[in-house]
Amino acid sequence: MARFQMNDHDRYRIEAARRELATAKELDMGDDEAMARTIGRLEVALAQLLEMLDEEER
């Protein structure tokens, strides 16, 4: 994997993804609405991380 320079925005996105993952680990699996919200947030976080990596490949 190629290494690249991260800027402040990249670091923010990584930290936000870590926060969402930590929140998901503490989630009550019996709460369907919370599960749906968390899955949506995780999808967004993952998409942003992948976008960040794709920007570096160009």
C-alpha positions in Angstrom: 0.0 0.0 0.0 1.3 3.4 -0.9 1.9 5.9 1.8 0.7 9.4 1.4 0.6 12.7 3.3 -2.5 13.4 5.3 -3.9 16.8 5.7 -6.0 18.1 8.6 -9.2 17.2 6.8 -8.1 13.6 6.3 -7.2 13.3 10.0 -10.6 14.7 10.9 -12.4 12.1 8.7 -10.3 9.3 10.2 -11.1 10.4 13.7 -14.8 10.7 12.8 -14.8 7.2 11.5 -13.2 6.0 14.7 -15.9 7.7 16.7 -18.7 6.1 14.7 -17.1 2.7 15.1 -16.8 3.2 18.9 -20.4 4.2 19.0 -21.4 1.1 17.0 -19.6 -1.2 19.4 -21.8 0.2 22.3 -25.1 -0.1 20.4 -28.1 -1.9 21.8 -28.8 -4.5 19.1 -32.5 -4.6 20.1 -33.0 -1.0 19.0 -33.8 -1.2 15.2 -33.9 2.5 14.7 -30.5 3.0 16.3 -29.1 0.1 14.3 -30.3 1.7 11.1 -28.9 5.1 12.0 -25.6 3.6 13.0 -25.3 1.5 9.8 -26.0 4.6 7.8 -23.3 6.5 9.6 -20.8 3.7 9.2 -21.6 3.6 5.5 -20.9 7.3 5.2 -17.7 7.1 7.2 -16.4 4.2 5.0 -17.3 6.0 1.8 -15.4 9.1 3.0 -12.3 7.0 3.9 -12.4 5.2 0.5 -12.8 8.6 -1.2 -9.8 9.9 0.6 -7.7 6.9 -0.6 -9.0 7.3 -4.2 -8.0 11.0 -4.2 -4.4 9.9 -3.4 -4.3 7.4 -6.3 -4.9 10.1 -8.9 
